[in-house]
Structure formats: C-alpha cells, structure tokens
Amino acid sequence: MEFVIINGLLFQPSLVQPSVLLGQIVVFLPYYVITWGWIFYRLDWVGKEQSGGVVCLSDVNQEDGFSRFDYFHSTINTLINKGKPVITGVSRQGRIIVLLFNVMTLSLYAVAFARILQLTKATL
C-alpha cells in the first residue's frame, strides 16, 4: 500500500514537500529489500527439497545451494547494481515475480528521480 501511495503522490506534488517524499522513499527501501528477499526465499525454498527451481541468483555459487541471506543480498544488489540482472526467473512463476520486482524497482527509481528533479527546481 505504501508503494501505491508513494507513486500516487508523484502526480500531486503540492500535497507533500519533495524532500519529505524523498525521505519516505529512502526509509521505504530497507522494507522493500526485506519484503522482496522474503518473497523470493518463500517461493524458491520453502516446501521444496532443493532451491533454485523458481528463481536463480547469479551472484551465488549454485553448487552450494542458496541460503536465506543470499536472497536478501541479491535483492539489495539488484537495487544498487541495476545494470546487471542478479535475480532471474527459472519457472513461469519465477519470471512473473521477477518481472513484478523489476517493474516496482523501476518505479521507485522514477519516483526518486522525479523528486530529486523537483528539489533542484525548487532551489533554482
């Protein structure tokens, strides 16, 4: 719900100061990483004998298997290093979840960029 509100306030810049919304985005990022790491872990690991059937983490040695930490680490790496995909979907369910994750990540980048642009316009 917070994600929808942050994106909705982009179209009503007069409701909230740009610096306040930019601060909300910065505070929202740890929650975002923890949530998506948990979702990837739950879909890929819980109830299955072996991990890697739904998503593949390219920054982890796949012969050793994935630990819980690896899902959170890959999620934060995807946010920081957007040029190279770290999490890829293996199954149809995995590709849909990774697509949703990438769309939400791109949306957060767009909102942050728009708020930074509004902050620079306000100071000029």
Summary of the structure (lengths in Angstrom):
residues: 124
radius of gyration: 16.7
end to end distance: 33.3
largest distance: 58.1
contacts: 345
relative contact order: 0.16
helix: 64%
strand: 5%
